[in-house]
Amino acid sequence: MLRLAAAGAAAGLVVAAIAVPAVGGAGLGFVTAAGEVDLKPLDLAEPPPAEVTIVRDAGGGEIARFYEEFREVVGFGEIAETMKTAIVAIEDFRFYEHGAIDVEGTLRALATNLQSGKVSQGGSSITQQYVKQVLLNSADTEAERNAAVEASYSRKLNELRYAMGIEKKYTKDEILAKYLNIAYFGASAYGVEAAARRFFGVSAADLTLPQAATLAGAVQDPNATDPNLGKEHRERLLNRRDVVLDRMAELGKITAAEAAKAKAAKLGYKGTRIPGGCESSKYPYFCLYVRQEILSNPDFGRTAKARLTMLNRGGLTITTTLDPAMQAAADKAIKKYVHPSDAPVAAQALIKPGTGAIKAMAASRRYGTNAARNEISYNVVANTAHGGGIGFQPGSTFKTFTLITALQQGMKLDDGVAAGAGYRAPAYSTFKTCKGQNVGDPSHTVTNDEGSPGWKTLRTGTWDSVNTFFMELEERVGLCETVKTAKSLGIRRADGKKLQEYETFTLGINESDPVTVATAYAAIAARGEYCAPLAITQITDRDGRTTRYRPKCRQALDPAIADATAEVLSGVFTEGTMSGVGGLGRDAAGKTGTTDDYASAWFAGFTPDLAAAVSLGDPRGSQRHKLTGVTIGGRYYGAVQGASIPGPIWRDTMSAALRDVPATPFTAIDTARFEGCSDSCRPEKTPEDDEATPEVTLTPEDILE
């Protein structure tokens, strides 16, 4: 039989299949396959094994890891010699002596298989084991995965053909490195580098003899010896380690004394935490944004499946826009005013004008699924497309878009309109949507939460945030025109639905998220240049090829209009709703946002160098859980306005984030175009001289309707 084996091997045949007659079901299958035997080398497609994708901040620091299999591929020289010796000793001790087919091992396995009547022993060389792992890892369907490991002789023959091709293509050292990088060791560790770090907290290059023997023993049945699964599994792993050590001593690779000393060592399993996923990230909300940006953006792959595969298996290095110092500033400011245990949650996004780069994303609550710890399970800083929720109504921050529309239509800064104590649309046809539909309910009255009625200019009406002034102004400039202005600055609803075009649009009835609002305000800071939010600047693949991603920008506003808007909004700090909070000691502009009946509170603002938006609301439902009679950050508030908490968070964040950034001034306005007034100067008679307009209480239901 051995003579036949030798002759058959020389002829490229599995001689055992020909020499031994069928002895039942398994034997019959083997003979049938042998009838078609043609053991010529086949070229095996070797898609790279799944590797860990690493996400880094703008300075190169690690943010998070994404992976389907925790693996870091290393070179042959980066693996300890004792590890190579141990794996060869236990898995294929003649690896460096035989070709693709280990005839002795194959015949030994065949004898066992024929005796049992089934394929119960593999007799596989390391090369064959590598082939099986490649086929398993490249399988896309369950059927393909089953075929890669099925106990059949036909599968074994194909495996041998591929192994012959691999042996022709690579050196023995290269094959061994490939095998060690693809093998599964248990405890969610794929490849020897990940296993070394997971099991012992060291690199593969630094493995000791007992550690190497442990890993070499684990590959035979990694699920049975997974040390994470309990005491019995660890005992089995320890026994396998000792089997490897005995085999190494038997083969003369180590001395009996070295084996005994290694066997006396404790298992030493550390269970080093595998970094990965956004829940374990220091910057979970930014991490979530990056993940969803890749999964949803065609720029990163033609299909959703391709994008997910690239992220979880690609071994990418993703460089992002996040600035750790600015992130720390945002985190610290939020922590000062809002506690993680508070029912309302504060969220903030920082955007770089002129690029759209997201420099920080912060929130008062931890990200996670533990309700007992008051964690929040979605991205409260972003929209639903980036893992967020429905957002909060931004309130008066949207008045800025009506102000811009008025400036676009030729109004000057001292032009104004009369603002009463209450506002009712004269008729249903007063306001028109962009589809030409009539809105404007004359039975609905808008009242003022801040500011007093009277003649208001673009400056004073904005500084005091007078609701009735902005209703009058929106009536004059047009609802659709105001909506178009907002859209031009990237305003979309957080839930992805169409913007609600009602007469109260200017009062901020459309739920939004901090990233979207901050990006809109950043466009004003950039003199009208809108840049879409940008989180990823470059991606380097496993082969070192780098793709860079540039800002996507367009001129949304006339620069002079943006300058005039900044001029008005800068007065909010000196003359308006933020005067009690204070500014930054450098040019800054912004707008408070307080929704009707204190359902949520906002502040959005900018300098020429940085923009930010802060929201505050109760994720249980802001309309049901108002910001009235609440304790936040250890302090009681009868009612929370935009300047109560969001404004101070914004100020403290920006002061710290810009500490080392030289101050850039706003561009001076075109005085000939915007100073003074045209046809809307203050009249001799004002609403105060007339009978006061009756005040009517506005309910949340009124706004929603």
C-alpha positions in Angstrom: 0.0 0.0 0.0 2.9 2.4 0.9 4.5 1.6 -2.5 1.3 2.4 -4.2 1.1 5.6 -2.2 4.6 6.7 -3.2 3.9 6.0 -6.8 0.5 7.7 -6.7 2.0 10.8 -5.1 4.6 11.0 -7.8 1.8 10.8 -10.4 -0.2 13.5 -8.6 -2.9 11.1 -7.3 -4.6 10.4 -4.0 -3.4 6.7 -4.2 -5.3 5.6 -1.1 -8.5 6.4 -3.0 -7.5 4.1 -5.7 -5.9 1.3 -3.7 -8.7 0.7 -1.3 -12.1 -0.5 -2.3 -15.3 1.1 -1.2 -16.4 0.0 2.3 -19.8 1.7 2.7 -21.3 5.1 2.3 -18.2 7.2 2.9 -16.0 4.8 0.9 -18.4 4.8 -2.0 -18.3 8.6 -2.1 -14.6 8.6 -2.0 -14.3 6.1 -4.9 -16.8 8.1 -7.0 -14.7 11.2 -6.5 -11.5 9.3 -7.2 -12.9 8.3 -10.5 -12.6 11.9 -11.5 -9.3 12.6 -9.7 -7.0 15.0 -11.5 -4.7 16.4 -8.9 -3.2 19.3 -10.7 -2.4 22.5 -8.9 -5.3 25.0 -8.9 -4.9 28.8 -8.3 -6.8 29.7 -5.1 -8.4 33.1 -5.0 -7.2 34.7 -1.8 -9.2 37.7 -0.7 -7.4 39.3 2.2 -8.8 38.1 5.6 -11.0 40.4 7.5 -9.0 43.0 9.4 -9.7 45.6 12.0 -10.6 49.1 10.7 -9.2 51.8 12.9 -10.7 55.3 13.2 -8.4 58.1 14.2 -8.9 61.8 15.1 -7.4 64.7 13.2 -4.1 64.3 15.1 -3.8 60.5 14.6 -5.2 59.4 18.0 -7.4 56.3 18.0 -11.1 56.9 18.3 -12.6 53.5 17.7 -12.2 50.1 15.9 -14.7 48.4 13.7 -14.5 44.7 12.8 -16.3 41.6 11.9 -13.3 39.6 13.0 -10.7 41.1 15.4 -7.5 40.6 13.5 -4.3 42.5 12.8 -2.1 40.9 10.1 1.6 40.8 10.9 4.7 39.7 8.9 6.6 36.5 9.4 9.4 38.4 11.2 6.9 39.9 13.7 6.0 36.5 15.1 8.0 34.9 17.9 10.1 31.9 16.8 8.7 29.9 19.6 5.2 30.5 18.3 6.2 29.2 14.8 7.9 26.2 16.4 4.9 25.3 18.6 2.3 25.5 15.8 4.4 23.4 13.4 5.1 20.8 16.1 1.5 20.2 17.0 -0.2 20.8 13.6 2.2 19.5 11.0 5.6 18.6 12.3 7.0 17.7 8.8 5.7 21.0 7.3 9.1 22.0 6.1 9.8 18.6 4.7 6.8 17.5 2.6 5.1 19.2 -0.3 1.4 20.1 -0.5 0.3 16.6 0.4 1.6 14.9 3.5 1.2 11.3 2.3 1.9 9.7 5.6 -0.6 11.9 7.4 -3.2 11.4 4.6 -2.9 7.6 4.8 -3.1 7.6 8.5 -6.3 9.7 8.4 -7.7 7.4 5.6 -7.2 4.3 7.7 -9.1 5.9 10.6 -11.8 7.1 8.2 -12.3 3.8 6.6 -12.5 2.0 9.9 -15.1 4.4 11.2 -17.1 4.5 7.9 -17.0 8.3 7.8 -14.6 11.2 7.4 -13.6 11.6 11.1 -9.9 12.6 10.8 -8.4 15.2 8.5 -4.7 14.6 8.2 -4.4 18.1 6.8 -1.2 19.9 6.4 -0.8 23.5 7.5 -1.1 24.4 3.8 -4.4 22.5 3.5 -5.7 24.1 6.7 -4.8 27.5 5.3 -6.8 26.7 2.1 -9.8 25.7 4.2 -9.7 28.9 6.1 -9.5 31.0 3.0 -12.5 29.2 1.5 -14.4 29.7 4.7 -13.5 33.3 5.1 -14.4 34.1 1.5 -17.8 32.4 1.6 -20.7 34.8 1.2 -23.6 32.5 1.9 -24.4 29.8 4.5 -24.3 27.2 1.7 -20.7 28.2 0.7 -19.6 28.2 4.4 -21.0 24.7 4.8 -19.3 23.5 1.6 -16.0 24.9 2.9 -16.1 22.6 5.9 -18.2 19.6 4.9 -16.9 16.1 5.6 -16.6 14.8 2.1 -13.8 13.4 0.0 -14.7 15.6 -3.0 -14.1 18.7 -0.8 -10.8 17.1 0.4 -9.6 16.6 -3.2 -10.3 20.2 -4.1 -8.5 21.3 -1.0 -5.5 19.3 -2.1 -5.5 20.8 -5.6 -5.6 24.3 -4.1 -2.8 23.4 -1.6 -0.6 22.3 -4.5 -1.2 25.7 -6.1 -0.3 27.5 -2.8 2.9 25.5 -2.4 4.0 26.5 -5.9 3.1 30.2 -5.3 4.7 30.8 -1.8 7.6 29.8 0.3 7.0 27.7 3.4 7.7 30.7 5.7 5.1 32.7 3.7 2.5 30.0 4.0 3.1 29.6 7.7 2.7 33.4 8.2 -0.6 33.3 6.2 -1.9 30.5 8.3 -1.1 32.1 11.6 -2.7 35.3 10.4 -6.0 33.7 9.4 -6.4 31.0 12.1 -9.1 31.5 14.8 -7.8 31.1 18.4 -11.0 31.6 20.3 -12.1 34.5 22.6 -13.1 36.5 19.5 -9.4 36.7 18.4 -8.6 36.0 14.8 -4.9 35.7 13.8 -1.9 35.3 16.1 -1.4 39.0 16.8 -4.9 39.6 18.0 -4.8 36.3 20.0 -1.5 37.3 21.7 -3.0 40.6 22.7 -6.3 39.2 23.7 -5.0 36.3 25.7 -1.8 37.7 27.2 -1.7 41.5 26.5 1.5 41.2 24.4 2.4 41.3 20.7 2.9 38.1 18.7 6.6 39.0 18.6 6.9 38.8 22.4 5.1 35.5 23.1 6.9 33.2 25.7 7.1 29.4 25.4 4.0 28.7 27.6 2.0 31.4 25.9 3.0 30.2 22.4 2.1 26.6 23.3 -1.3 27.8 24.6 -2.1 29.5 21.4 -0.8 26.6 19.3 -3.1 24.3 21.3 -6.1 26.5 20.9 -6.4 26.3 17.1 -7.5 22.7 17.1 -10.9 23.4 18.6 -11.0 27.1 19.6 -14.6 27.0 20.8 -14.0 24.1 23.2 -11.0 25.8 24.7 -12.3 29.4 24.7 -11.1 30.8 28.0 -13.9 33.3 28.1 -16.5 30.6 28.4 -15.6 29.4 31.9 -13.5 27.2 34.1 -14.0 24.0 32.2 -12.9 25.7 28.9 -9.8 27.0 30.6 -8.9 23.6 32.0 -9.2 22.2 28.5 -7.0 24.9 27.1 -4.4 24.3 29.8 -4.4 20.6 29.0 -4.0 21.4 25.3 -1.0 23.7 26.1 0.7 20.8 27.9 0.0 18.4 25.0 1.8 20.9 22.7 4.7 21.3 25.2 5.1 17.5 25.4 5.1 17.2 21.6 7.7 20.0 21.3 9.9 18.1 23.7 9.3 14.8 21.9 10.5 16.3 18.7 13.5 17.8 20.3 12.4 21.4 19.8 12.7 22.1 23.5 14.3 20.1 26.4 12.3 18.1 28.9 13.3 20.6 31.6 12.0 23.5 29.5 8.7 21.7 28.9 8.3 20.9 32.7 9.0 24.5 33.6 6.5 25.8 31.0 3.9 23.3 32.2 4.3 24.6 35.8 3.3 28.1 34.7 -0.3 29.3 35.2 -2.5 29.7 32.2 -2.0 33.5 32.5 -5.1 34.4 30.4 -5.7 38.2 30.7 -8.8 38.6 28.6 -7.5 42.0 27.4 -10.5 44.1 26.4 -10.9 44.2 22.6 -11.2 47.8 21.6 -14.0 48.4 19.1 -17.5 49.7 18.6 -18.8 53.1 19.5 -20.0 52.1 22.9 -16.4 51.7 24.1 -15.2 54.8 22.3 -14.1 57.9 24.2 -16.1 59.9 21.6 -19.2 57.7 21.0 -21.4 60.2 19.3 -18.7 61.2 16.8 -17.9 57.5 16.3 -21.6 56.8 15.5 -21.6 59.6 13.0 -18.6 58.3 11.2 -20.0 54.7 11.1 -23.3 55.8 9.7 -21.7 58.2 7.3 -19.8 55.3 5.7 -22.8 52.9 5.8 -25.1 55.4 4.1 -22.9 57.4 1.8 -22.3 56.1 -1.8 -18.9 57.8 -1.8 -17.7 54.9 0.3 -19.1 52.0 -1.8 -21.7 51.3 -4.4 -24.0 49.2 -2.2 -24.9 49.1 1.5 -23.4 45.6 1.7 -20.2 46.7 0.1 -19.9 49.6 2.5 -20.5 47.3 5.5 -17.9 44.8 4.3 -15.4 47.6 3.7 -15.9 49.0 7.2 -15.9 45.7 9.1 -13.4 43.6 7.1 -11.3 46.1 5.2 -8.4 46.8 7.6 -8.8 50.5 6.9 -7.4 53.5 8.6 -10.0 56.3 8.7 -8.7 59.8 9.5 -11.4 62.1 10.7 -11.9 65.8 11.5 -12.3 65.4 15.3 -10.2 67.8 17.4 -9.5 66.2 20.8 -8.9 69.6 22.4 -12.2 71.1 21.1 -14.0 67.9 22.1 -12.6 68.2 25.6 -13.8 71.8 25.7 -17.3 70.8 24.7 -17.4 67.9 27.2 -16.2 70.0 30.1 -18.7 72.8 29.4 -21.7 70.4 29.2 -20.6 68.6 32.3 -20.5 71.9 34.2 -24.2 72.7 33.5 -25.9 69.4 32.9 -25.4 66.1 34.8 -25.5 62.7 33.2 -28.3 61.8 35.6 -30.6 64.7 34.6 -33.7 63.9 32.6 -33.1 66.6 30.0 -30.0 66.0 27.8 -27.7 68.6 26.4 -26.0 68.1 23.0 -23.5 70.1 21.1 -21.7 70.1 17.7 -18.7 72.2 16.7 -18.2 73.0 13.0 -15.3 74.6 11.2 -16.6 77.4 8.9 -15.4 77.1 5.3 -14.9 73.3 5.5 -17.9 71.9 7.3 -15.5 69.8 9.4 -17.1 68.5 12.5 -14.6 69.3 15.2 -16.5 67.9 18.2 -19.8 66.2 19.1 -20.7 66.0 22.8 -23.7 65.2 25.0 -24.5 65.2 28.7 -25.4 61.5 28.8 -23.3 58.4 28.2 -24.0 56.5 25.1 -25.2 52.9 25.7 -28.2 50.7 26.4 -28.1 50.6 30.2 -31.3 52.5 31.2 -30.4 52.1 34.9 -27.3 54.3 34.2 -29.5 56.8 32.3 -27.6 56.0 29.1 -29.0 57.0 25.7 -29.0 54.6 22.9 -28.9 56.9 19.9 -26.9 59.8 18.6 -28.6 62.8 20.2 -26.2 65.2 18.5 -27.1 64.1 14.9 -30.0 63.3 12.6 -31.6 59.9 12.0 -29.4 59.3 9.0 -26.4 59.4 11.3 -27.9 57.3 14.1 -29.8 60.1 15.8 -33.4 60.6 16.9 -36.1 63.0 15.9 -34.3 66.0 17.4 -35.8 69.0 19.2 -37.6 72.1 18.0 -34.9 74.8 17.6 -37.1 77.7 18.4 -35.9 81.2 17.7 -32.6 80.1 16.1 -34.7 79.8 12.9 -35.5 83.5 13.1 -32.1 84.0 11.5 -33.3 82.6 8.2 -36.1 85.2 8.1 -33.6 87.9 8.9 -31.4 86.8 6.0 -34.4 86.7 3.7 -35.3 90.3 4.6 -31.7 91.4 3.9 -31.8 89.5 0.5 -34.9 91.5 -0.4 -33.3 94.8 0.2 -34.2 95.7 3.7 -31.6 97.7 5.7 -30.6 97.1 9.3 -32.8 100.0 10.6 -35.8 99.0 8.5 -38.5 97.5 10.6 -42.1 96.6 11.2 -44.6 97.1 13.9 -44.9 94.2 16.4 -48.0 93.8 18.5 -48.5 91.9 21.7 -50.1 89.2 19.6 -50.1 88.2 16.0 -52.8 86.7 13.9 -52.6 86.1 10.2 -55.1 88.4 8.4 -56.4 85.5 6.3 -55.6 81.9 5.4 -54.1 83.2 2.2 -51.5 85.4 4.0 -48.8 82.8 3.8 -48.1 80.4 0.9 -46.0 77.3 0.9 -43.5 76.6 -1.8 -46.2 74.5 -3.5 -48.5 77.5 -3.6 -50.8 76.2 -0.8 -52.4 78.7 1.4 -51.6 78.6 5.1 -51.9 81.2 7.9 -54.7 80.5 10.4 -56.4 83.8 11.4 -57.8 82.0 14.5 -54.3 81.3 15.8 -52.5 83.9 17.8 -48.7 84.1 18.4 -47.6 85.9 21.5 -44.2 87.0 22.8 -42.1 85.0 25.2 -39.3 87.6 25.1 -39.2 91.3 24.2 -41.9 93.9 24.2 -44.3 94.9 21.4 -43.7 98.1 19.4 -41.7 99.2 16.4 -38.8 96.9 15.9 -36.0 97.1 13.4 -34.1 94.1 12.0 -31.5 94.8 14.7 -33.8 95.3 17.7 -36.3 92.7 16.7 -33.5 90.1 16.5 -31.7 91.2 19.7 -34.9 90.9 21.7 -36.2 87.8 19.8 -39.7 89.2 19.5 -42.0 86.5 18.1 -44.6 88.9 16.7 -42.0 91.0 15.0 -40.7 87.9 13.1 -44.3 86.8 12.2 -44.8 90.3 10.7 -41.4 90.1 9.0 -42.1 86.6 7.6 -45.5 87.8 6.3 -43.6 90.6 4.5 -40.8 88.6 2.9 -42.7 85.4 2.3 -43.0 82.0 3.9 -41.6 80.1 0.9 -38.7 82.5 0.5 -37.8 82.0 4.2 -38.0 78.2 3.7 -35.8 78.4 0.7 -33.2 80.4 2.6 -33.1 77.8 5.3 -32.8 75.0 2.8 -29.9 76.8 1.1 -28.1 76.6 4.4 -28.6 72.9 4.7 -31.6 72.9 7.0 -33.4 69.6 7.0 -35.6 68.0 9.6 -33.7 65.6 11.9 -36.1 62.8 11.1 -35.5 63.1 7.4 -39.1 64.1 6.6 -40.0 67.2 4.6 -39.9 70.6 6.4 -43.3 71.7 7.7 -44.2 74.9 6.0 -46.5 76.7 8.3 -46.6 80.4 9.2 -44.8 79.6 12.4 -41.8 78.3 10.5 -39.7 81.3 11.6 -40.3 80.3 15.2 -38.5 77.0 14.7 -41.2 74.3 14.7 -39.2 71.8 12.7 -37.3 69.4 14.9 -33.5 69.7 14.2 -30.2 68.4 15.4 -27.1 70.3 16.6 -24.9 69.2 13.6 -27.4 70.6 11.1 -28.0 73.9 12.9 -24.3 74.5 13.6 -23.5 73.8 10.0 -26.0 76.4 8.8 -24.6 79.0 11.2 -21.1 78.1 10.1 -22.1 79.1 6.5 -22.9 82.6 7.8 -19.5 82.7 9.5 -17.8 81.7 6.2 -19.4 84.7 4.5 -22.2 82.7 2.9 -20.2 79.6 1.8 -22.1 76.5 2.9 -20.1 73.3 3.4 -21.9 70.0 4.1 -20.9 68.4 7.4 -17.6 66.6 7.0 -16.4 63.9 9.4 -13.9 61.9 7.2 -10.8 63.4 5.5 -9.1 60.3 4.2 -9.2 56.5 4.2 -6.1 54.4 3.8 -6.6 50.8 2.8 -4.7 47.7 4.0 -2.3 48.1 1.0 -1.4 51.7 1.8 -3.5 53.3 -0.9 -5.1 56.6 0.4 -8.3 58.3 -0.8 -8.8 61.9 0.4 -12.2 63.5 0.8 -12.6 67.2 0.3 -15.2 69.6 1.7 -18.3 69.9 -0.4 -19.0 73.6 -0.5 -21.1 76.1 -2.4 -21.9 79.8 -2.2 -25.3 79.9 -0.5 -25.4 83.6 0.4 -24.1 86.8 -1.0 -21.0 87.5 1.2 -22.3 90.9 2.0 -25.6 89.5 3.2 -23.7 87.1 5.5 -21.7 90.0 6.8 -24.8 92.0 7.6 -26.4 89.0 9.3 -23.3 88.6 11.5 -23.5 92.3 12.3 -27.0 91.9 13.6 -26.4 88.6 15.4 -23.3 90.0 17.2 -25.6 92.4 19.0 -27.3 89.5 20.7 -24.3 89.4 23.0 -24.2 93.1 23.7 -27.8 94.3 23.5 -29.9 91.2 23.4 -30.9 88.0 25.0 -27.3 86.9 25.7 -26.2 90.2 27.3 -26.5 88.8 30.7 -24.3 85.8 29.8 -21.5 87.6 28.1 -19.4 87.1 25.0 -16.0 85.7 24.1 -13.8 88.8 24.1 -13.6 88.4 20.3 -16.0 88.9 17.4 -18.9 86.5 17.9 -22.5 86.3 16.8 -25.4 84.0 17.6 -29.1 83.5 18.4 -30.9 82.0 21.4 -33.8 79.6 20.8 -36.6 79.0 23.3 -39.6 77.1 22.0 -43.2 77.8 23.0 -44.0 76.7 26.6 -40.3 75.9 27.2 -40.3 72.5 25.4 -36.7 72.9 24.4 -33.9 75.5 24.5 -31.0 76.2 22.1 -28.2 78.5 21.4 -26.4 78.6 18.0 -23.6 81.0 17.2 -20.2 81.5 15.5 -17.0 83.3 15.2 -15.1 83.5 11.9 -13.1 80.5 13.1 -15.7 78.1 14.7 -19.4 77.6 14.9 -21.4 75.6 17.4 -25.0 74.8 18.3 -26.3 73.5 21.7 -29.7 71.9 22.3 -31.4 71.0 25.5 -34.5 68.8 25.8 -36.0 65.8 27.3 -35.7 62.7 25.1 -38.8 61.1 26.7 -40.7 63.7 24.7 -40.1 67.4 24.9 -43.7 68.4 24.5 -44.7 66.2 27.5 -41.7 66.9 29.6 -41.2 70.7 29.6 -38.1 72.6 30.8 -40.2 74.2 33.6 -39.8 73.5 37.3 -36.8 71.3 36.7 -33.4 70.7 38.4 -30.6 70.5 35.9 -26.9 70.3 36.9 -27.9 70.5 40.5 -29.7 73.9 40.1 -33.4 74.6 40.0 -35.0 76.4 37.1 -38.5 77.8 37.0 -38.2 77.9 33.2 -35.2 77.2 30.9 -34.5 79.6 28.1 -31.8 79.6 25.4 -29.7 81.9 27.5 -30.2 79.9 30.7 -28.1 76.8 30.0 -27.4 76.4 26.2 -25.9 79.9 26.0 -23.4 79.4 28.9 -22.4 76.0 27.5 -21.8 77.6 24.1 -19.8 80.4 25.7 -17.6 78.2 27.9 -17.0 75.7 25.0 -16.0 78.4 22.5 -13.8 80.2 25.0 -11.8 77.0 25.7 -11.8 75.7 22.1 -10.5 78.9 20.7 -8.0 79.7 23.4 -5.0 79.1 21.2 -6.6 80.3 18.0 -5.8 83.9 17.0 -9.0 86.0 16.8 -10.3 86.7 13.4 -12.6 89.7 13.0 -15.9 89.8 11.1 -15.8 91.5 7.7 -17.2 95.0 8.0 -20.6 95.5 6.5 -21.3 97.4 3.3 -22.7 100.5 5.0 -24.0 102.1 1.9 -26.1 99.0 1.3 -27.3 98.1 4.8 -26.9 101.0 7.2 -29.9 103.3 7.9 -33.4 102.6 6.6 -35.3 102.7 3.3 -39.1 102.7 3.2 -39.6 101.1 6.6 -38.3 103.7 9.1 -40.0 104.1 12.4 -43.4 105.8 11.8 -44.6 108.6 13.9 -47.4 106.4 15.3 -46.7 103.0 16.8 -48.8 100.1 18.0 -48.3 101.3 21.6 -50.4 104.3 20.7 -53.3 102.1 19.6 -55.4 99.8 21.6 -53.4 96.9 22.8 -53.7 93.7 21.0 -55.2 91.1 23.4 -52.8 88.4 24.4 -53.8 84.8 23.8 -52.0 81.9 25.3 -50.3 79.7 22.7 -50.3 75.9 23.3 -48.0 73.3 21.8 -50.9 71.9 19.9 -51.4 75.3 18.3 -47.9 75.3 16.9 -48.1 71.7 15.7 -51.3 72.5 13.9 
